[in-house]
Amino acid sequence: MSIEQRDSGSMDLTIRRRLGTAPGERGACSPDGQCPDIFELASGDFAVIGVDVTFDLTLPVDAGRSETERIVVVPRPVFLAAMRDLA
């Protein structure tokens, strides 16, 4: 089943592991509680915590999103730390 055909009710949303280090270890939590993070799910998909910019970002003409998708920004250090666990 492709990701386009799924909804959250049909996905296994069990977190298998965190990719990279915990936000507290990175000093990545802001005073207002934002703690960007990346997780691998039991399904092999990924869950991302970041700042929602869905309605602020202009996508290229060859990109799109459905009503059930959100665009989030993840700070570069968070993504780079996660990449180490993907290699």
Secondary structure, 3 states (H helix, E strand, C coil): CCHHHCCHHHCCCCEEEECCCCHHHHCCCCCCCCCCEEEEECCCCEEEECEECCCCCCCCCCCCCCCCCCCEECCHHHHHHHHHHHC
